[in-house]
Amino acid sequence: MTAGVAELIADRIGVMPAGERRAAQTLVANYPVVGLKTVAEFSQAAGVSSPTILRFVARLGFHNYAEFQSALQDELAAQLQSPAARPPGPALDSPVRPMMEAAIDNLRETFRHFSQEQMADIVERLADSRGHMFLVGGRFTDPLARYMAAHLTIIRPNVFHLAGQESMWRDRLIDMGKRDVLLIFDIRRYQDSLLRFAEKAHQRGVQIVLFTDQWLSPIARFARHVVAGRTAVPSPWDSSASLFVVAETLLASVTRQLEAESTRRLGEMEKLR
């Protein structure tokens, strides 16, 4: 499976000069729409020269701007694809177990593009218990938010899973500020209510960590960190397995970082039970 444009950016942004890095950040924040504009429009949006945009495209491995745009157009089509338009799952007697192979490949690719530096930054933020932490997900991803919140509640204080309707989430905005972090899970087809909520939280200075797919939820424009997991499998339904393992990896790392506090809290909880 070939890498998506966002994954190529994640792999190479660390070696990009400042101008190309601005182009990369502009594209991720307006993914993939700004990349479908002309070179001149892209350069204006990023505040860099047109040659810088072309160097950025070349650094990603594309031979020309048209090839780059063709890849983005394919990704946009995949973003908008309904489950009804995807091929049915494999036959139960399939000897190669394509679902299992696809899920394993998704895990490998997800962690190949999830740098140690980004993971360390996210863990540091999740381990900072001076602020509040809120977690929310979409129709199919909220179980991930709830699962992660259940563990983080044991590890550190002030963790809240935002359940129920959008109006209930909005009521919590009054308690959110610059010292707080919001974890959002959103995969295609992206949920408008999560986007509206993320924008309002961002306006209040909340730091957002987005868990999404390789095509990037539009919430990326408001996120401090974007974790893009591979989700496509030979099924009408996307798989959240890679994001689940990312969540468990972060939980393990936060637990290690807060070892003394988490051990104390767990012991006290056992006594209370």
N, C-alpha and C positions, 0 to 999 in steps of 0.2 A: 504494500500500500504506500503510495507516494505521500510525502509530507505536504500538509497544507501550507498556505502562505503564512498564516499566523505562527505555525510551528517553525517554519524557516526563520522568521523574525526572532522567535525565542532562542533559537540556536545561535544566531549570529549577532544579535544586538550588542553583545559584550565587546565585540571587536570593531564596531562601527564608529567612524568619526562623528563628531557632534552633530553635523548637518544631517547625515544619514540617520542618526538616532532620532532626531526630531521628525524626520519623515516617517520612520517606523512607528513612533509614538502617535503621530497624527493618524496613521492608517489604522492602528489598533483601536484608537478612540472613536473612529468613524468607520468601522469595519463592515463590509468591504467597500462601502459606497465611494469614499474619497479616492480609492484606487481605480474606480471606473470612470473618473473624470479625465480630462486631458492632462498632459504633463504640466502645462501652464497653470491649470486650476489646482492641481495637486500641490505644486510648488508654492503657490500663493497661500493655500490652506496651511501648509507646514512652515511657511516663512523661510524657505530656502530657495536656491536657484534651481532652474530646470535641469542643468547638468547634474546637480546633486541627486535629484530624483532618479535620473537614469543610472547613476552610479549605484544608488540604493537598490534598484531593480536588478542590476547586474550582480551585485553582491549576493542577492537571494538565489542566483543561479539561472535567471531568465536571460535569453539571448536578446530580447528586445521588449519594448513596452507593450506591444500587442500580445506577446506570449504571456506576459504578466497579467494583463487584463483578461485574457481568455481563462486563465486559472481562477481568477476571482469570479468571473461569470459562472464557471462550473460550481464554485463553492456557494454562490448566491442561490443557484438553482437547488443545490442540496439543502440549504437552509430552509427553503420554502416548501420542500417536498413533504407531502402528506403521507402518513403511514399506508394509506390505501394505494399509493403509487409505488410503493416499494415491493420487491419480489417476496413471495411467500417463503416461509422457513423451509429448511431441508427436510427431506423424508426421514422418518424415524429410523429407517434401516440403513441410513447413510454410513458407509464404512469409515469416512474420514472425519466424522464429527465436526462439521464446519463451524457450528456455533461455539464449541469449546476452543477451536483453533483461533477463531476470530477474537474471542474474549481475551485469550492469552496474548495475541498480537497487539490488541488494544492496550493491555497493561504495559507491555514492553515499550510501545511507542509513546504512551503517556509519560512514563518516567524518563524516557530518553530526552524529552523536551522540557522536563521539570527540573530546573537546575538546582544544585545544592545551595547556591546563594539565595535563590528565591525561597526555597523551603526554609532556610534558616531565618530569613526575614519574617516569614509568616509565623513561624513557631515563636519567635521573639515577641511578636505582637499578641499572639494568643495567650502567651504566658504572662503578659502584663495585666495583673488583676486590679490595677488602680482604677480602671474604667469598667464599664459594663460591656457584655458581649451579647449580641442578638443574632439568632439564626433563623432563616426562612427559606422555603423552597417552593417550587411550582407544583402543578398537579401531580406529576410523577416523581419529582425530586424531593418533595418535602419529607418523605421518610428518611432521606439522608440527613437532612437538617435536624430532624428529631433525634435520630440515632447519635449524631455527633454531640448534640446538646446534652443528651442523657449522660454521656461520658464526661464531658467538660464540667458539668455540674458537680461531679464528684471531685474532679481535679482542682477546681478553683471556684471562688464565689462569683456572684453576679452574672450568671449565665441564664439567658431567657430564650426559649423557643417561641416564635411568633406563629401561633396556630389560628385557624379560623379564617374569616373573611378579610378582604383588604381593609375594610373600615376599622377592623380591630387592630391591624398593623399600624394604621395611621394614628390611632390613639396613643401608641407607644412612642411616636416621634417626639412628643413633648419631653420625654425622659432621655433623649439621645443628644449627645454633644461631641465635642472634639476629642475627648479622651476615650470614646467608645468605638467599638468595631462591630461591623455588620457582615456576617457571612451569608452569601446568597447562592443558592443552587438553581441554575436555569439552563436547560438544554433546548434544542429545537423541538417544536416550533415555539419560540420564545413567548413568555407570558407578559402581556402589556401591564398588568397590575404590578408585577415585580419591577418593571422598568420605571413606572411612576413612583413607586415607593423608594427605589434606589436614588432617583433624582432628588427627591425631597430630603432623604437622609444625607446625601452628598452636600446639599445646600446648608445643612446644619453642621457640616464639618466632620461627619462620621466617616471613619476609614472603612472602606468596603473591600472585602475579599470575595471575589467572584469565582465560583466553580462552574465551568461551562464546558461546551464541546469544542471541537477543533474549528468550527465555523464562527465561534464567538458571539455570545449574546450581546445585544446592543448595550447592556448594562456595563460592558467593558469601558465605555467612555467615562464612567464615574468611579471606576475601581482603582484602588491603589495597587492591588495584586490581582492578576488573572491567571487561574489555573485551568488549562484547557485539556480535558480528558478525551480520549478517543471513545466514541460511543456507537459507531456504525457496526452492525453485525448482519448476517444474512437472514433477516427477519423484518417484518413490517415495523417492529418496535425497536427503538434504540436501547442500548444496554448501558446501565449506570455502574457496571461492575468496576470499571477503572476509577471512577470518582469515589466509589465506596472504599477502594483500597487506598486511594490518596487520603481520604478522611481518616482511615485507621492508621496510616503512617504518621500523619500529623498528630493524632491523639497520642501515639507512642512517644513521639519526640517531646511533646508538651509535658507528658507525664514524667519523662526523664528530667526535663529542665526544672520542673516543680516537684522533684522527688520528695523533699522533706515536707512540703506543705500538703501534697497529695496523700502521702502516707499518714500524716496527722489527721487530715480530714476523713480519710477512709476508716481509720481506727475509731474516730469519734462517731461516725455514722453507724458503724457496727455496734457500738455500745448503745446508741439510741434505739436501734432496732431490737 
